[in-house]
């Protein structure tokens, strides 16, 4: 009997993975990564280097900045840190659908090359950790977990992104490639946790934009609003711009460049665009 998760995985393999074949060939292992995994040596710092790789002990001894160099591992461990909060679950084809399909595609992309993928599924009241493994059956298990219906509704609290990132740091012991997929709707208290995570791991942030729930402070009336809608952004330009600036600034201080994907965007085009942007940033 073919289950719904199996149908979803087969559809994504046919509609997305086949279209990606050749377009990302040979690039999936390193395109998002600024360095390798295993320490190799140190060399003098040059202005283009990532300051996170400065070896402060050697720098102090020699009174000149030095950076650590790394070599590639033969295999790679990738972790998917997935925001499953209430703000991600609105709409018939909302942000949760994008998160699910994007996560399954990334997992299949990496496991297809023999690499291991784990996942952290987070909301305020329930967290699930799927250990990193490498096989199509493992991706099918992840797909099943992602498509399980929510057992609880909104609890009136916003997503604790700081706790989500701290959970990711405590779970991912080995240096890994970490994808954080979220709408980043919540308190702006997560910068320190993201900085610590990025210090040890190569971190890729993917912000999903689309429908959000707005509530009138006086009447309590709720409505869905599309954050990717230009008319919505125009009406609330000041609030949106201030929020976007604050989020971008926090990520910049953490050394992270965030990618964006909207709920109406073609998944293949989004993945290819992320690869191209990552390549330009590394150059």
N, C-alpha and C positions, 0 to 999 in steps of 0.2 A: 504494500500500500504506500503510495506516494503522499507524504505529508505536506502541509503548507510551507514549512521551512525549506523542505527539499525542492518544492516548486519555485520558491523565491530564489534559492541558490542557483538552480538550473537556468532560470530566466536571466539572472545577472551574468552568469557565465556566458550565455548566448548573446545577450544584448549589449553588455558592457565590456566584458573581458576580451571577447573576440575583436571588438572594435579597437581596444587598446593594444592588442597584439601587434608588435612592430613599431608602434608609436612610442612606447616606453621601453623597448627592448634593450636590455643591458643596463638600464638606468635605475631600475626600481630599488636596488640595494643602496645606492649612495646619493641619489638625487636630493633627498631631504637632509642629508647628513653633512655637517661641516668638518667632520674628522672621523678617524677610524675608532677602534675600540681599544686595542692593546697599546700600552705605552711603549715607545721605541727609543726616543732620545730627546734632548733639549737643544734649542738653537736660539740665536739672538732674535729678539722681537723686531718686527717691521710693522709699519702703520696699518697694513691691511689685515693683520692677525686679529683673531678673536681674543679679547682681553680675558675671557673666561679661562683660556688655556695658559695664562701666565703661571710659571712656576715661581711662587713667591720665595721659597727657600733658596733656590739658586740665584734669584734676583737679588736677595739680601746679601748673599755671600759675595757676589761679583760686582754689586753696585751698578748693574746694568740689567734691563728687563730681558728675561728669557722665557720662551714658551715651550710647552711640551708638544712633542710630535707623536702621532699614533699610527699604527698600521691596521689594516683591515682584518677583521676576523673572517674566517671562511663562512661562518653562518652569522645570522643576525637575530636578535630578539627584539620584537616590536610589541609595544603595549598600546592598547586602545583605552583611553580614559573617557568614558561616555556619560554625558549628563542626561539622565532620564527623569528630570524634574517635571513638574506640572506645566511649566511654560514651554516645554518641548513637545507636549502631547496634544496641542490644539490643531484642528483642521483635518479634513479627510485625507489629504496628502500633505501633512504638515512637516514640521521640523523633525519629529520622531521618525517619520518615514525616510527622510533624507539621511538622518543619522544611521538608521538600520542599513540602508542600501550602501552608503559610503563605507561603513564599518565592514560589511561583508565583502565588498570589493577589495578593500585594503588587505583584509585577512587572507583572501584567496590569492591576491597578488603576491604577498610575501610567502605564504606557505607553498605556493606553486614552485618557488625556487628553493624549497627545503628549509626555509627559515621558520622560526617559532613565533607564534603570536599569542599573547594573552590579553585579557580584557578586564576592566573594572567598570561595572555597571552601577551608577550612583544616583540615588535620590536621598533626600534628608532622612527618610525613615527606613530605607532598605538599601543595602550595598551587597553586591555579589562580585566575587573575584573568580575569574576563569583562568586557571593556570596556563602558562605559555606552552603550547605544543605545536606540532607541525604535521598536518594531514588534512585531507579534504573532509574526513569525518569530523575532525576537530572544528573546522569552519562550519559544518552543518550543525554541530552542537551549539556554537556561538549564535548561529542564525536562529535556532530554536529558542535560546534564552532571550534574544532581542525581540522576538515576535510574541513572546508570552504576554497576554493581556495584563494591564495594570490591575492590581488587587485593591488599590486604594485610590481615592480621589485627592484633589488639592486639599492641603491642610492649612492653608492661609499663611504659610511661611515662604520666604524666598529661598532660593537655592544657596546652600552654604558652599560656595566655590572654594573657599579656603580649606575647609575640611576635605573636600573632594581631592584637591591637589596634595594635601598632606597624606591622605590615604594612598595616593599614587606613589609618593616618595617612599613611604614605608613598605610598600608592596614590591616595587621594582628595585630589588637589591643589586642585580648585575647591571652594568652600564648598558643602556638600551636606547632604542629609538621610540619615543613616546608621542603618540598622537592624542591631543586633548580636543575633543569635539563637543561644543557647547554653544548656546546662544549668549553666554556670559551676561545673562540677566540676573542681577544680584548685587549684594554689597561689594564695593570696591576695596575689599580687605584681603585680596588674594595675591597681591604683588610679591610679598616676601616668600610665600609658599611656591609661587611659580619660579621665582629667582633661584630658590634652593633646588627645585626640580631640574631647572635648566643648567645648573652648575655641574650636576653629575651626569645628566642624560642629554641626548639631542632631542629637543622638544619641538614639535610642530603643532601649532594651534590652528584649528579650523572653526571659524565662527559660522553658525547656521543662522540665517536671517529669514524672517517670515512673519507668521501670525503671533501676536502676543495678546495677553488679556489685560485690558485696562479697566480700572474701577473708579467711579466717581467717588471722591472722598466724602461728599455730603449725602448723596442719595444711595450709594452702594450699588448703583446700576453698573453692570459689567457688559463689555462689548469686546469683540475681537478686532484687532487692528493689524494691518500688514505693514511691517517696518520697512519692507522693500518698495512700498508704494510711494512714488514721488509726491503725490498729493498729500499723503499722510506726513511725509517728511517735511513738506513745505509748511503745513499748518503747525507742526511742532518743531520747527527748524531749530530754534534756540535750545530747547531741551535735548533734542536728538544730537545736535552738534556738540553740546557740552558733554553729553554722555560718551559719544564716540571719541572725542578728544581725550577724555579721562581714561578710557579703556586703552586707546592706542598709546598714550603716554606711559601707562603702567606696563604695558607689554614691551615698549621700547626700552624702559629702564631695566626690565628683566632680560633684555637681549633677544626678544622674540619678535618675529614678523608674523602677524596673523593672516591667514588666508580666509576668504569669505565665500560662502556658497549659499544661494537663495533657494527657496523651496520650489521655484519654477525653472531652475537652471538644469541644463542637460548634464548628467553626471560625468559622461566621458569628457565633455568640454571643460568641466570644472577640474577634473583630475589632470588633464593635459595643461591647463592654465597654471595649476599649482606647481607642476613640474617645471614649466618654463620660468615662472617667477623665482623658484628656488635656485635654478641654474643661474639666472641673472644676478641674484643676490650673492651667490658664492663667487661669481667672477668679480 
